[in-house]
Amino acid sequence: MNKQEIKKIKLITIGFLVIVVTVLGAIRAFDDIKRIKNEQKRDNALVSKQLEYIFSKRLNDVSKGLLKRALLISKFKLVSNSLKQKNRQKLLKFMQDRFSGLKSSYKSFNRIHFHLKDGTSFLRVHNPKQYGDNLNGKRPMIDFVIKTKKYAVGFESGTSDMAKATLRVAVPIFSKDKTKELLGVMEFGVDFAVIV
């Protein structure tokens, strides 16, 4: 074998080794990238589950707290009598302190709204000068409470700001006499920010 053949074999061998090392390196790099992507997917899924749990727990805690307070206030005889007698001023005076208390408990608490059993707005504690509009058919949650006489909790937009969903709790108000007649609905609202 002469020098040129040896040189040619060396070049072919070196070229082959470079190709093999490059291919092995590329395979290794591809495997590393795939492994890192899978780890990122797994980590993202874990973070997503944790956030979902935290959000769900917070939403549940706020909903339960609001519902508990709404049910408690709905039992006051003054509330049912004010609705029955359509005494807006008496109900407003009674509810103003409760509204302030709820605002201090839930920084994004923004509404207490009373509806008559026909769907007419009776009193917005957060905006007492606005009342008398009929929300029948416009507010599914209120329609549900009036129809079923059961409370409802969920997100719903109001009629004034359709793009803004608010966490709402709506409870029926019954007369305190033997008839237990449905008089109307009391609704609490909390801006979504309290949950976030």
C-alpha positions as CSV (number, residue, x, y, z in Angstrom):
1,M,0.0,0.0,0.0
2,N,1.3,3.3,-0.9
3,K,1.1,6.6,1.0
4,Q,-1.8,7.9,-1.1
5,E,-3.9,4.8,-0.5
6,I,-3.2,5.0,3.2
7,K,-4.1,8.7,3.2
8,K,-7.3,8.0,1.3
9,I,-8.2,5.2,3.8
10,K,-7.5,7.6,6.7
11,L,-9.7,10.3,5.1
12,I,-12.5,7.9,4.5
13,T,-12.2,6.6,8.0
14,I,-12.1,10.1,9.5
15,G,-15.0,11.1,7.3
16,F,-17.0,8.0,8.3
17,L,-16.2,8.7,12.0
18,V,-17.3,12.3,11.6
19,I,-20.6,11.2,10.0
20,V,-21.1,8.5,12.8
21,V,-20.3,11.0,15.6
22,T,-22.5,13.7,13.9
23,V,-25.4,11.3,13.5
24,L,-25.0,10.0,17.1
25,G,-24.8,13.6,18.4
26,A,-27.9,14.5,16.4
27,I,-29.8,11.5,17.8
28,R,-28.6,12.4,21.3
29,A,-29.6,16.0,20.9
30,F,-33.0,15.0,19.5
31,D,-33.6,12.7,22.4
32,D,-32.5,15.5,24.8
33,I,-34.9,17.9,23.2
34,K,-37.7,15.3,23.3
35,R,-37.0,14.6,27.0
36,I,-36.9,18.3,27.9
37,K,-40.2,18.9,26.0
38,N,-41.8,15.9,27.8
39,E,-40.6,17.2,31.2
40,Q,-41.9,20.7,30.3
41,K,-45.3,19.2,29.3
42,R,-45.4,17.2,32.6
43,D,-44.4,20.3,34.6
44,N,-47.0,22.5,32.8
45,A,-49.7,19.8,33.4
46,L,-48.8,19.7,37.1
47,V,-48.8,23.5,37.4
48,S,-52.1,23.6,35.5
49,K,-53.6,21.0,37.9
50,Q,-52.4,23.0,40.9
51,L,-53.8,26.3,39.6
52,E,-57.1,24.6,38.8
53,Y,-57.2,23.1,42.3
54,I,-56.4,26.5,43.9
55,F,-58.9,28.3,41.7
56,S,-61.6,25.7,42.4
57,K,-61.0,25.8,46.1
58,R,-61.0,29.6,46.2
59,L,-64.2,29.7,44.1
60,N,-65.8,27.1,46.4
61,D,-64.8,29.0,49.6
62,V,-66.1,32.3,48.3
63,S,-69.3,30.8,47.0
64,K,-70.0,28.9,50.3
65,G,-69.2,32.0,52.3
66,L,-71.5,34.2,50.2
67,L,-74.3,31.6,50.2
68,K,-74.1,31.2,54.0
69,R,-74.4,34.9,54.5
70,A,-77.2,35.3,51.9
71,L,-79.2,32.4,53.5
72,L,-78.7,34.0,56.9
73,I,-79.9,37.4,55.8
74,S,-82.8,35.9,53.8
75,K,-84.2,34.6,57.1
76,F,-84.7,38.0,58.7
77,K,-88.3,38.9,59.1
78,L,-87.5,42.5,58.3
79,V,-86.3,41.4,54.9
80,S,-89.4,39.4,54.0
81,N,-91.7,42.1,55.5
82,S,-90.0,44.8,53.5
83,L,-90.5,42.9,50.3
84,K,-94.1,42.0,51.2
85,Q,-94.9,45.6,52.0
86,K,-92.7,46.9,49.2
87,N,-90.9,49.1,51.6
88,R,-87.7,49.9,49.7
89,Q,-86.4,52.5,52.2
90,K,-86.7,50.2,55.2
91,L,-84.9,47.4,53.4
92,L,-82.2,49.8,52.2
93,K,-81.5,51.1,55.7
94,F,-81.3,47.5,57.0
95,M,-79.1,46.3,54.2
96,Q,-76.5,49.2,54.1
97,D,-74.5,47.9,57.1
98,R,-74.6,44.4,55.8
99,F,-73.4,45.6,52.4
100,S,-70.5,47.5,54.0
101,G,-69.7,44.4,56.1
102,L,-69.6,42.2,53.0
103,K,-67.5,44.7,51.1
104,S,-64.9,44.5,53.9
105,S,-64.9,40.7,53.9
106,Y,-64.8,40.4,50.1
107,K,-62.8,43.3,48.6
108,S,-64.5,42.8,45.2
109,F,-68.0,42.4,46.6
110,N,-70.1,44.8,44.5
111,R,-73.8,44.2,44.7
112,I,-76.8,43.3,46.7
113,H,-79.9,43.2,44.5
114,F,-83.5,42.4,45.5
115,H,-86.0,41.2,42.9
116,L,-89.7,40.7,43.3
117,K,-91.2,37.4,42.4
118,D,-92.3,38.6,39.0
119,G,-88.7,39.5,38.1
120,T,-89.0,43.2,38.7
121,S,-85.9,44.9,40.3
122,F,-87.0,46.1,43.7
123,L,-83.8,47.4,45.2
124,R,-80.2,47.6,44.2
125,V,-78.4,48.3,47.5
126,H,-75.3,49.2,45.5
127,N,-77.4,51.6,43.3
128,P,-80.6,52.4,45.2
129,K,-81.9,54.9,42.6
130,Q,-82.1,52.3,39.9
131,Y,-85.1,50.0,40.3
132,G,-88.4,49.0,38.6
133,D,-86.9,47.4,35.5
134,N,-88.2,44.0,34.7
135,L,-85.5,41.4,34.4
136,N,-87.8,38.5,33.6
137,G,-86.2,36.4,30.9
138,K,-83.0,38.5,31.0
139,R,-81.4,37.0,34.0
140,P,-81.5,33.1,33.9
141,M,-80.3,32.8,37.5
142,I,-83.1,34.9,38.8
143,D,-85.6,33.1,36.6
144,F,-84.3,29.8,38.0
145,V,-84.7,30.8,41.6
146,I,-88.2,32.2,41.0
147,K,-89.2,29.0,39.2
148,T,-87.7,26.4,41.5
149,K,-87.7,28.3,44.8
150,K,-84.1,27.1,45.3
151,Y,-80.9,29.0,45.6
152,A,-78.4,29.4,42.7
153,V,-74.7,30.0,42.6
154,G,-72.7,30.8,39.5
155,F,-71.3,33.3,37.0
156,E,-73.7,35.5,35.2
157,S,-73.5,38.9,33.4
158,G,-75.9,41.6,34.5
159,T,-78.0,43.7,32.1
160,S,-75.9,46.8,32.4
161,D,-72.5,45.1,31.6
162,M,-73.1,42.0,29.5
163,A,-69.3,41.4,28.9
164,K,-68.5,41.2,32.6
165,A,-69.4,38.0,34.3
166,T,-69.8,38.2,38.1
167,L,-69.9,35.5,40.7
168,R,-73.5,35.6,41.9
169,V,-75.4,33.9,44.7
170,A,-79.2,34.2,44.5
171,V,-81.5,33.0,47.2
172,P,-85.3,33.0,47.5
173,I,-87.1,35.1,50.1
174,F,-90.2,33.6,51.6
175,S,-92.9,35.1,53.8
176,K,-92.6,34.2,57.5
177,D,-96.3,33.3,57.9
178,K,-97.8,29.9,57.4
179,T,-98.1,30.3,53.6
180,K,-94.3,30.4,53.1
181,E,-95.1,32.4,49.9
182,L,-92.2,33.3,47.6
183,L,-91.8,37.1,47.8
184,G,-88.7,37.6,45.8
185,V,-85.0,36.9,45.4
186,M,-81.9,38.4,47.0
187,E,-78.8,38.4,45.0
188,F,-75.1,38.9,46.0
189,G,-72.4,39.7,43.5
190,V,-68.7,39.5,43.6
191,D,-66.3,40.7,40.9
192,F,-64.3,37.9,39.4
193,A,-61.1,39.5,40.8
194,V,-61.8,38.2,44.3
195,I,-61.4,34.6,43.0
196,V,-58.3,35.4,40.9
